[in-house]
Amino acid sequence: MYGLDYCSTVEKARKALEDAGWEVEFHDVKADTPGKAQWNAMLDDFGEKLVNRASLTWRGMSEDERSAAPAEILMAKPALMKRPAIEVDGKHLLGWTANVKRALGIDP
């Protein structure tokens, strides 16, 4: 699981998964920011939805900043990542929606 340690959505997802018996390997993208290659690999898995364009951070960015490549944006501002990003058994799940919970066997 990738996200921000202080994100309430990530906290809820981690707790729900651990309560359901999952062992969660967590990566805080702000404390240990992935490099360009790792961001590109995540973008390959999740697409450009990985960049949260609805966030306050995004709205505060200039058009020049927004026009950069997604990996460059995420390296500069890892808090822009849609969270959590979950990889499990070859599945790539983004966010903590009812569909994601269902896919992981968690009651929505």
PyRosetta script that sets phi, psi and omega in degrees:
from pyrosetta import init, pose_from_sequence

init()
pose = pose_from_sequence("MYGLDYCSTVEKARKALEDAGWEVEFHDVKADTPGKAQWNAMLDDFGEKLVNRASLTWRGMSEDERSAAPAEILMAKPALMKRPAIEVDGKHLLGWTANVKRALGIDP")
pose.set_psi(1, 135.2)
pose.set_omega(1, 177.1)
pose.set_phi(2, -116.7)
pose.set_psi(2, 141.5)
pose.set_omega(2, 178.7)
pose.set_phi(3, 174.9)
pose.set_psi(3, -156.9)
pose.set_omega(3, 177.7)
pose.set_phi(4, -114.9)
pose.set_psi(4, 132.7)
pose.set_omega(4, -176.1)
pose.set_phi(5, -58.3)
pose.set_psi(5, -34.1)
pose.set_omega(5, -175.6)
pose.set_phi(6, -91.0)
pose.set_psi(6, 1.3)
pose.set_omega(6, -178.0)
pose.set_phi(7, -75.5)
pose.set_psi(7, 126.1)
pose.set_omega(7, -177.7)
pose.set_phi(8, -64.1)
pose.set_psi(8, -34.0)
pose.set_omega(8, 178.5)
pose.set_phi(9, -67.2)
pose.set_psi(9, -41.8)
pose.set_omega(9, 177.6)
pose.set_phi(10, -64.0)
pose.set_psi(10, -42.1)
pose.set_omega(10, 178.5)
pose.set_phi(11, -59.5)
pose.set_psi(11, -44.5)
pose.set_omega(11, 178.9)
pose.set_phi(12, -62.9)
pose.set_psi(12, -43.3)
pose.set_omega(12, -179.1)
pose.set_phi(13, -64.5)
pose.set_psi(13, -46.3)
pose.set_omega(13, 180.0)
pose.set_phi(14, -60.6)
pose.set_psi(14, -45.9)
pose.set_omega(14, -178.7)
pose.set_phi(15, -63.5)
pose.set_psi(15, -46.3)
pose.set_omega(15, -179.2)
pose.set_phi(16, -61.5)
pose.set_psi(16, -42.6)
pose.set_omega(16, 179.8)
pose.set_phi(17, -66.9)
pose.set_psi(17, -44.3)
pose.set_omega(17, 179.4)
pose.set_phi(18, -65.2)
pose.set_psi(18, -39.5)
pose.set_omega(18, 177.6)
pose.set_phi(19, -63.4)
pose.set_psi(19, -29.1)
pose.set_omega(19, 179.7)
pose.set_phi(20, -86.9)
pose.set_psi(20, 3.4)
pose.set_omega(20, 176.0)
pose.set_phi(21, 95.8)
pose.set_psi(21, 4.8)
pose.set_omega(21, 178.0)
pose.set_phi(22, -77.0)
pose.set_psi(22, 144.7)
pose.set_omega(22, 170.1)
pose.set_phi(23, -97.0)
pose.set_psi(23, 115.7)
pose.set_omega(23, -174.0)
pose.set_phi(24, -99.8)
pose.set_psi(24, 121.8)
pose.set_omega(24, 172.0)
pose.set_phi(25, -96.8)
pose.set_psi(25, 109.9)
pose.set_omega(25, -172.3)
pose.set_phi(26, -104.4)
pose.set_psi(26, 138.5)
pose.set_omega(26, 176.8)
pose.set_phi(27, -124.3)
pose.set_psi(27, 113.8)
pose.set_omega(27, 177.2)
pose.set_phi(28, -82.5)
pose.set_psi(28, 112.1)
pose.set_omega(28, -173.9)
pose.set_phi(29, -74.1)
pose.set_psi(29, -13.8)
pose.set_omega(29, 176.9)
pose.set_phi(30, -88.5)
pose.set_psi(30, -41.1)
pose.set_omega(30, -179.9)
pose.set_phi(31, -72.0)
pose.set_psi(31, -33.5)
pose.set_omega(31, -178.8)
pose.set_phi(32, -134.8)
pose.set_psi(32, 73.5)
pose.set_omega(32, -173.2)
pose.set_phi(33, -61.4)
pose.set_psi(33, 124.5)
pose.set_omega(33, 177.2)
pose.set_phi(34, -61.7)
pose.set_psi(34, 153.6)
pose.set_omega(34, 175.0)
pose.set_phi(35, -80.5)
pose.set_psi(35, 177.0)
pose.set_omega(35, -176.7)
pose.set_phi(36, -58.6)
pose.set_psi(36, -41.9)
pose.set_omega(36, -179.0)
pose.set_phi(37, -63.0)
pose.set_psi(37, -41.0)
pose.set_omega(37, 179.7)
pose.set_phi(38, -69.7)
pose.set_psi(38, -39.6)
pose.set_omega(38, 176.3)
pose.set_phi(39, -62.3)
pose.set_psi(39, -42.6)
pose.set_omega(39, 179.4)
pose.set_phi(40, -62.4)
pose.set_psi(40, -38.3)
pose.set_omega(40, 176.9)
pose.set_phi(41, -64.3)
pose.set_psi(41, -41.2)
pose.set_omega(41, 178.1)
pose.set_phi(42, -66.7)
pose.set_psi(42, -38.0)
pose.set_omega(42, 177.4)
pose.set_phi(43, -65.8)
pose.set_psi(43, -35.3)
pose.set_omega(43, 175.0)
pose.set_phi(44, -61.8)
pose.set_psi(44, -38.6)
pose.set_omega(44, -178.9)
pose.set_phi(45, -76.2)
pose.set_psi(45, -43.0)
pose.set_omega(45, -171.0)
pose.set_phi(46, -106.9)
pose.set_psi(46, -13.6)
pose.set_omega(46, -177.0)
pose.set_phi(47, 76.4)
pose.set_psi(47, -173.9)
pose.set_omega(47, -177.1)
pose.set_phi(48, -72.0)
pose.set_psi(48, -5.3)
pose.set_omega(48, 173.8)
pose.set_phi(49, -64.4)
pose.set_psi(49, -15.2)
pose.set_omega(49, 178.1)
pose.set_phi(50, -62.6)
pose.set_psi(50, -26.1)
pose.set_omega(50, 177.6)
pose.set_phi(51, -89.3)
pose.set_psi(51, 118.4)
pose.set_omega(51, -177.9)
pose.set_phi(52, -82.1)
pose.set_psi(52, 95.1)
pose.set_omega(52, -177.8)
pose.set_phi(53, -81.8)
pose.set_psi(53, 2.5)
pose.set_omega(53, 177.2)
pose.set_phi(54, -100.1)
pose.set_psi(54, 0.2)
pose.set_omega(54, -174.3)
pose.set_phi(55, -81.0)
pose.set_psi(55, 160.9)
pose.set_omega(55, 175.8)
pose.set_phi(56, -63.2)
pose.set_psi(56, -36.0)
pose.set_omega(56, 179.3)
pose.set_phi(57, -60.7)
pose.set_psi(57, -46.7)
pose.set_omega(57, 179.3)
pose.set_phi(58, -59.8)
pose.set_psi(58, -45.5)
pose.set_omega(58, -177.8)
pose.set_phi(59, -65.0)
pose.set_psi(59, -25.6)
pose.set_omega(59, 179.2)
pose.set_phi(60, -85.8)
pose.set_psi(60, -2.7)
pose.set_omega(60, -177.5)
pose.set_phi(61, -86.6)
pose.set_psi(61, 152.4)
pose.set_omega(61, 176.6)
pose.set_phi(62, -77.0)
pose.set_psi(62, 164.5)
pose.set_omega(62, 177.1)
pose.set_phi(63, -61.6)
pose.set_psi(63, -35.9)
pose.set_omega(63, 177.3)
pose.set_phi(64, -61.7)
pose.set_psi(64, -44.9)
pose.set_omega(64, 178.9)
pose.set_phi(65, -62.9)
pose.set_psi(65, -42.2)
pose.set_omega(65, -178.5)
pose.set_phi(66, -67.3)
pose.set_psi(66, -24.6)
pose.set_omega(66, -176.3)
pose.set_phi(67, -83.2)
pose.set_psi(67, -5.5)
pose.set_omega(67, 178.8)
pose.set_phi(68, -68.5)
pose.set_psi(68, 163.6)
pose.set_omega(68, 176.5)
pose.set_phi(69, -62.5)
pose.set_psi(69, 144.6)
pose.set_omega(69, -177.9)
pose.set_phi(70, -53.2)
pose.set_psi(70, -40.8)
pose.set_omega(70, 179.2)
pose.set_phi(71, -63.1)
pose.set_psi(71, -38.9)
pose.set_omega(71, 178.6)
pose.set_phi(72, -65.5)
pose.set_psi(72, -41.5)
pose.set_omega(72, 178.9)
pose.set_phi(73, -61.3)
pose.set_psi(73, -46.8)
pose.set_omega(73, -177.7)
pose.set_phi(74, -68.3)
pose.set_psi(74, -33.7)
pose.set_omega(74, 176.2)
pose.set_phi(75, -65.3)
pose.set_psi(75, -39.7)
pose.set_omega(75, -178.6)
pose.set_phi(76, -76.4)
pose.set_psi(76, -34.4)
pose.set_omega(76, -176.0)
pose.set_phi(77, -137.4)
pose.set_psi(77, 76.6)
pose.set_omega(77, -176.3)
pose.set_phi(78, -61.4)
pose.set_psi(78, -21.4)
pose.set_omega(78, 177.8)
pose.set_phi(79, -65.6)
pose.set_psi(79, -13.0)
pose.set_omega(79, 178.2)
pose.set_phi(80, -75.8)
pose.set_psi(80, -6.6)
pose.set_omega(80, -178.8)
pose.set_phi(81, -69.1)
pose.set_psi(81, 131.5)
pose.set_omega(81, 171.3)
pose.set_phi(82, -63.6)
pose.set_psi(82, 136.2)
pose.set_omega(82, -172.2)
pose.set_phi(83, -135.4)
pose.set_psi(83, 155.7)
pose.set_omega(83, -12.7)
pose.set_phi(84, -77.7)
pose.set_psi(84, 158.5)
pose.set_omega(84, 171.2)
pose.set_phi(85, -105.2)
pose.set_psi(85, 121.0)
pose.set_omega(85, -173.1)
pose.set_phi(86, -118.9)
pose.set_psi(86, 131.3)
pose.set_omega(86, 173.8)
pose.set_phi(87, -118.2)
pose.set_psi(87, 124.0)
pose.set_omega(87, 178.8)
pose.set_phi(88, -152.1)
pose.set_psi(88, 127.5)
pose.set_omega(88, 176.5)
pose.set_phi(89, 48.2)
pose.set_psi(89, 44.2)
pose.set_omega(89, 178.4)
pose.set_phi(90, 80.0)
pose.set_psi(90, -3.6)
pose.set_omega(90, 177.3)
pose.set_phi(91, -93.2)
pose.set_psi(91, 146.8)
pose.set_omega(91, 175.8)
pose.set_phi(92, -123.6)
pose.set_psi(92, 115.7)
pose.set_omega(92, -175.4)
pose.set_phi(93, -121.5)
pose.set_psi(93, 139.0)
pose.set_omega(93, -175.7)
pose.set_phi(94, -126.3)
pose.set_psi(94, 129.6)
pose.set_omega(94, -179.1)
pose.set_phi(95, 90.8)
pose.set_psi(95, -176.5)
pose.set_omega(95, 178.5)
pose.set_phi(96, -132.0)
pose.set_psi(96, 65.8)
pose.set_omega(96, -177.9)
pose.set_phi(97, -97.4)
pose.set_psi(97, 172.2)
pose.set_omega(97, 176.9)
pose.set_phi(98, -58.8)
pose.set_psi(98, -38.8)
pose.set_omega(98, 179.2)
pose.set_phi(99, -65.2)
pose.set_psi(99, -39.8)
pose.set_omega(99, 177.9)
pose.set_phi(100, -66.0)
pose.set_psi(100, -45.1)
pose.set_omega(100, 179.5)
pose.set_phi(101, -59.8)
pose.set_psi(101, -45.9)
pose.set_omega(101, 179.3)
pose.set_phi(102, -59.3)
pose.set_psi(102, -43.5)
pose.set_omega(102, -179.4)
pose.set_phi(103, -61.9)
pose.set_psi(103, -25.8)
pose.set_omega(103, -179.1)
pose.set_phi(104, -101.0)
pose.set_psi(104, 3.4)
pose.set_omega(104, 179.1)
pose.set_phi(105, 76.4)
pose.set_psi(105, 24.7)
pose.set_omega(105, 178.0)
pose.set_phi(106, -102.7)
pose.set_psi(106, 133.6)
pose.set_omega(106, 178.2)
pose.set_phi(107, -66.1)
pose.set_psi(107, 123.8)
pose.set_omega(107, -179.6)
pose.set_phi(108, -72.9)
pose.dump_pdb("model.pdb")
